[in-house]
Structures are given as structure tokens and as C-alpha cells.
Amino acid sequence: MFIVCKFMKNIVFILICLFLGSCATQTVNFEEPKQVLQKPTYYKKDTFLLGMGPSTDINASKICNGSNNIYKVDAEQTTSDLVIAWATFGIYTPRSIAIYCK
């Protein structure tokens, strides 16, 4: 009986952690598209110490050949990013970046 109760507490704790550590997405739209957009360019932004440590910078204007050619930037913390962050106890916390050019 004691083993089952302890097991259930662990399951409840893991489920609470999963719900509290949910995915997050931030989107910046620069303007409405007037033409069909290209496929996005995907990057991983590496951060350390739960995002408080040094991180890599991604230059969207360089990728889109000028800041006038940027349509949208999505920064997302996907499920795989969260699993990696949990596995490293927050030491390494990646984010997925998608850059849409005109």
C-alpha cells in the first residue's frame, strides 16, 4: 500500500511539473505579406542557466538580406526544447527560432 501511494505522489508531481513547464511562443509580425512567403529559416538559440546566462544572437536582417525584407520572427520553446532543459536541470535551455523573409 505504501509503495502504491508513493508511486502516485511521484506521478502527480511529474504531471504538475509538465503542466507548469509548458511550451511558449512569441511572434513578431512586421507587416502583412503582399506575396507568397518563403519557407522559414530555422535556428536553435542556445541559452544557459534557465535563460539568464550568455546566449547566441541571431541576426534576422542578415538572414533576410536587410531589415526591410523581414516578415515575421517566431521564438518558440517546443516540447523537445523543454525535455532537453529538464534533462540538464536548466543548465542548457534551447529555444527554436523561425525567421520568415519576404
C-alpha positions in Angstrom: 0.0 0.0 0.0 2.8 2.4 0.9 4.6 1.7 -2.4 1.5 2.5 -4.4 0.8 5.7 -2.5 4.4 6.9 -3.0 4.2 6.0 -6.7 1.0 8.0 -7.2 2.6 11.0 -5.5 5.5 10.8 -7.9 3.2 10.6 -10.9 1.2 13.6 -9.6 4.4 15.6 -9.1 5.6 14.8 -12.6 2.3 15.8 -14.1 2.3 19.1 -12.2 5.8 19.8 -13.4 4.8 19.1 -17.0 1.8 21.4 -16.9 3.8 24.2 -15.2 6.6 23.9 -17.7 4.5 24.3 -20.8 5.6 25.4 -24.3 5.7 29.1 -25.1 5.7 31.0 -28.4 6.4 34.7 -29.1 5.7 36.1 -32.6 6.6 39.5 -34.0 4.9 40.4 -37.3 6.5 43.3 -39.1 3.8 43.7 -41.8 1.1 41.8 -43.7 2.5 39.8 -46.6 1.8 41.1 -50.1 3.2 37.9 -51.7 3.7 34.3 -51.0 6.3 33.9 -48.2 9.4 31.8 -48.5 9.8 28.8 -46.2 11.1 29.9 -42.8 14.7 29.6 -41.8 15.0 27.6 -38.5 17.6 28.1 -35.8 18.3 27.0 -32.3 19.0 29.8 -29.8 21.3 28.4 -27.1 20.9 29.8 -23.6 22.3 28.7 -20.3 21.2 28.8 -16.6 17.4 29.0 -17.4 18.0 31.7 -20.0 19.9 34.0 -17.6 23.4 33.1 -18.8 25.1 34.0 -22.1 23.2 33.2 -25.3 23.7 33.2 -29.0 22.5 36.1 -31.1 20.6 35.6 -34.4 20.7 38.5 -36.9 17.4 38.3 -38.8 18.3 41.3 -41.1 21.4 39.5 -42.2 19.4 36.3 -43.0 16.8 38.2 -44.9 19.3 40.5 -46.8 18.1 43.6 -45.0 15.7 44.6 -42.3 13.1 45.7 -44.9 12.8 42.0 -46.0 11.8 40.6 -42.6 8.2 39.5 -42.4 7.9 37.6 -39.1 10.1 36.1 -36.4 8.8 33.3 -34.2 10.6 32.3 -30.9 9.2 29.1 -29.5 10.1 26.8 -26.7 9.0 23.4 -28.1 8.4 20.2 -26.2 11.8 18.8 -27.3 13.5 22.1 -26.0 11.8 21.6 -22.6 12.8 17.9 -22.4 16.5 19.0 -23.0 16.2 21.7 -20.4 14.7 19.3 -17.9 17.4 16.6 -18.7 20.1 19.2 -18.0 18.3 20.6 -14.9 18.1 24.0 -16.6 21.8 24.4 -17.3 21.2 24.3 -21.1 17.9 25.8 -22.2 17.4 25.9 -26.0 14.7 27.8 -27.9 13.6 27.3 -31.5 13.6 30.4 -33.8 11.8 30.6 -37.2 12.6 33.6 -39.4 10.2 34.4 -42.3 11.6 36.6 -45.1 9.6 38.3 -47.9 
